[in-house]
Structure formats: structure tokens, C-alpha cells
Amino acid sequence: MKKLILFIAIFFAMHNLTAQIYDPVSFKTSVKEVDDSSYELSITAQIDKGWHMYSQKVPANGPMPTSFVFAKSKNYAAKGGIVEPDGHEIDDPIFNMRIKLFETKAVFTQKIERKNSDAFKVKATIEFMVCNDQSCLPPSEREFVFEIPKGAAKEELKAAEEVKKDAIVPVKEDAVRAEVPVKTAIKKEIASLQKNEDAARGENIWSIFLLSFLGGLAALLTPCVFPMIPMTVSFFTKQSKNKAAGIRNALLYGIFIIIIYVALGTLVTTIFGADALNALATNVAFNLIFFLLLVVFAISFLGAFEIVLPSSWLTRVDNNSQKSGVIGIFFMALALAIVSFSCTGPIVGTLLVQSASQGGLAPVIGMFGFSLAIALPFTLFAAFPGWMNSLPKSGGWLNSVKVVLGFLELALAFKFLSNADLVLQLHLLEREAFLAIWIAIFTALTFYLFGKIQLSHDSPAGHLSVGRLGLGIAVLAFTIYLIPGLWGAPLQWISGFPPPKQYSESPDGLGMSATPSTAAAILAEGAEEGPNGIAVFRDYDLGLAYAKKVNKPVMLDFTGFACVNCRKMEERVWPDPQVLSQLKNDVIVISLYVDDKRPLEEKEQIASKITGKKLKYIGQKWSEFQILKYKTNAQPYYVLIDHNGENLNQPTAYNPDIAFYANWLKEGVGNFKK
């Protein structure tokens, strides 16, 4: 029973949204002397297999054509237009029209004529779109700088060309003279960000695995699974000719259990797709469905009814399990999954809900962790049958485990209902209401553990076991811990789960009123009070205009109403005195909510450059802005910029290291003042 204390960790899994940026085109440039006064400038595009870019001329209502702009200069004049390769025409499945496009490689050339003998630079920009047979990436822009040597220094030019091998490729304004594909330059720009995102993604995968493993341990202690351990292991040891064969068969049994559950996680990922799963955390419909699903699971665990699969399934599987050999063992594992479904189904469903909201391979990892915990005891007890003597006997305590899990499922369900309310900004489940519900649920669980409440399937409790008493005390302590949250306590143990403090009836606590020293008393026009009393803007243009007026840098805070990691940063990192002082006094905070469902004004409802669909909501506008400008859609994501929108230092994502965040702010503010 002591192990159950660990299961409270179910509430602390993180939600996170990450995105991988793919760039299927790289470029290099070269300069070729045609005669004494003429040069040919070439831009070569290397295009990944399966992708293509378009001609400079495309039909109306088609994709964005490839276009070039050469900066005007007194040093040279263009001779004709850009010459493009032949390419080939196809009936494009994306745009339903015949279009000329380029695949694998495309070389574009522009001839120029120099007007004097001085050395000079030619700056050029290409704007283009790349697509495959299913989708298109957002339009992209690249900049190049060609260096033209002195007209009189022909030997010097030839030597330079020999050293550079006719491939002078400066990257942007720094004119680095090396043949570096633009793809590499982009990777360098976001290397630090990707490192942070990969670390956060790795943490989430490990948390999903640990959560699922704990869920598997919980499932082991239910009435549907626990009694089958000695029965199944005894069957293997008796039916096997020797101990080695028994261990081998039990090992196969455990492997098949893992395969069955991992196949379920793979099926979820395949049906919905990794990209669709990433959007679950902020999707209102999915959050409402998950809420109802978990409530049904909780009621089932509390004993109102059992969730069972059709008996015909079990009969068919049981008949196949009588076969000898590997096939029989596989169907025995499948029979275990079906027989135990009434107990494991709610746990598996909850884990799939949690892991699906993480996206990617999380459902597969989750099912692997769950099934590993289920499979381990069957294999271990088969190898060491003497251990079974130490197993506690089945009894009423198994039903108590189910009831405890039912209370936990019910509490977790309200997190998903809260997500939907936050995204829609309905203010129906504000912080006080959420905490009151949790306090009521865990109070009822405390009374149950202390034997003051009994349900229909419970055995009469003569006395409390030490394990049940210990768990009851832990739940009581947790309940008492929640109560000050009604009066504004931060509750860092569960930061990110309840709605934020500003999303409440009384942001300063029940019965409290805001003091004149709070940010609300000195808010600039267009700003509002954000987390920890920080004045924030929720409109980019208004915030930037105010930053220019007061001559302060801007911190862009890409966030979301249903973003758990965003709340963790706001509740654990931002309140630090050093961080809070900088956020209040040294920068202008612009919080852009990517899941803001307020409708855009009609004039702003333009077609997305990413999907081609019309932008309807404010959150879609900020999400598109983040993806196009910063090549990521992860939240939280913080960018310090000057009044021209240029980065002051490297952006950062979720990182709960307070010292790092404080130094990051200090570095950006210092660069702004230079």
C-alpha cells in the first residue's frame, strides 16, 4: 500500500508543444567574368528529393513565384533579366493547375555590366516557396552578397577565383567568404533554441514514461490483475518441462504483453498523426471529450459500474490460448489484456489522454512504460517462484486501490475542463472554483482512507493498516496545502495545473483588494495586469509603440492559456525578486497567446502563408507570426527585441533555472543600452 503514495505524481505530468523546422533547399553563389566589364552572377538551389520550387512566372491564384531583387547601385547595371533553367511543367496536385517547377537543382543567373573600375558588392534577395505532393512550406527569403573585384586587377581576380574555386558565398551582411549553404546558417541561428527544446522534449518523454510505469504498477494492484500473477506463473512452471523452459515461456508472455500495449499506442499515433496530437492541449473539443472520458473512468473505478469488453472476444481469445507454443502464449497475453480491461482500461485511457496531448511518440512511450510494469512481475516470479510466498493475499485492499485511483482520475479530469475554459476565456472555472473542487475531492479521499466513508464494493474495515494510515496522512497534508491557494498562495507543488492567479474572482486572494502599488494602478493605455502584477500588452503594435515612447526593450512572451510550462515559468521563475524587478522596470512585456480564440477584425482575416487558410482568431495570427519570424511554435518562447524588431540576444524557451533567466534578461537589456 505504501507504493500508492507515488501515484500522486500522476498530477504533475507536463504539457508541451514543440515544432521541428524543416528546410529542404540550400543555396550557393558564384561570380564568373564574361569579359572585361561584364560578369555573370549565379545562384544555385539544391532541392531535397521529393520537393520542388516554382518558376518566376506562374498562373494567377497559384503558388508564390520565385522572385529576385538586386539592389540598385551606381557601380553596375543589370543586363536583361534573371535567366532560369528549363525545368518542367506538371499538373500540380496542390494548386490544381499546370505549373513550371524545378526539382533537385536549379541555377539562376543574372548578367551585370560594371560602370567603373572600383571593387564593389552586389546585394541580392530571393523569395520563393517550396512544396511536395502533399503540402507547401511558408514562403522564404534569402539574402546574398556577391563581391566584384577591381576592374584593372585581372591577375588578382584570377588568383582569387582559383583560391575560392569560383564559389564566393557570403552569408547575409557579414560577407563570410565561404561556400556555406544557407541551410547551415539557419541551423546555427536556432541551435541554442533547438537544444533547449530538445531538452524539454526529452524531459517530457521521461515524465510520460515514469508516469506510465507508475500507472502500470497501480494496475498491478487492482483486483483484475493482482490475483492473476500467481495463477499465471504457476501455470507456466507446471506446464514447462524444466525451470529454463518456464522462464523462457514467462519471458515470452511478458514480451507479448508489451507488444500488445505498444501496438495500442502506435495505433493512436497513426490514426491522429503526430502533428494533430500536438494541438490537443489547446483544442476545446478534445479537452471536453477528455474531461467526460476521465469522469466516466473515475465513476467506474468508484464502483458504479464496470467497463467490460464483449464476452465473445474473451471466448475467442481463450480458445486460441489453449494452443501450444508461441501462438498460445501470445493469446494468453491477449486474454490477460481483455480480462483485466475493467481495471486497466481507465488507467490506459488516462495515460493515452495525457501522452496524446504531448504529441509525437509519447503514446508509444507511454504504453511501453505501462506494459513494462505489468510484464515485469510475471517474468520475475517465474524466474524466482519462491518470491510468490511473500505476496500479500488478495482481499478488500485491492478494491481500495481502485477507489483511490478513481478519486485521482476525477481530480485530473477537471484539468481538461479548465483547459477548455481558459482557451475560451469563459471564466466559468476560475482558480478559486478549481481549487475548491480539488479540496473537496481530496477531502473525500482522506475520509475514505481513514474509513469514514465506505462504498458498495468495500469490505468492512476493522482497523486501519499502517500503509492506509500513511497514505491518508499524506493526502490530508496535500489537502491542507491546497487551502491557502484560495487566499492567493502560489501553490508551487501544482503550478501549471490550476488556472493562473490572474484568472480568478479575486486575483489578490479571497476577501482582498488590490493595493495602489500594484501594476493595475499605473497601467499604460492598452496594457493589462499580468502574472505577478506585471503590466503586459497583448497586442504587438501597441506594446512596441509604448516601448518606443518610454525607450525600453521589448520581451515577446509567446504563451498559451492552456500551456502548463508557461504557468510554471510565471509561478516559479518570474516571482524571483531579481527577475520580477527586470520584468516590471527594465522591459516592456508583450504576451502573445497563440490559443486566443477571440475573432480577428475582418480586415486582418487574411490567408495564412503557412496553410493557405484564412486566419480567423487572434491566436492564429500570433502563432503564424512566431512560426514565420522565429521558425518555431513552442510555448513558452521568449524573445528580447529592440524597437526595430531585431533580436537583442538568443531567444529562450522553457527553462526553470532562475539564474539563467535573470542573466538572459540582463544580457538583453544591456545590449539594448549599448
PyMOL commands that set and color helices and strands:
alter all, ss='L'
color gray80, all
select helices_A, chain A and resi 2-12+154-164+172-174+182-189+191-220+228-239+243-272+274-278+280-282+284-301+311-321+325-339+341-358+362-383+385-390+396-424+431-449+466-487+492-494+519-522+531-533+540-550+564-573+577-585+602-604+618-630+658-673
alter helices_A, ss='H'
color red, helices_A
select strands_A, chain A and resi 25-33+38-47+52-54+67-70+76-83+88-92+97-103+105-114+120-128+130-131+140-148+527-529+535-537+554-559+588-593+637-641
alter strands_A, ss='S'
color yellow, strands_A
deselect
rebuild
show_as cartoon
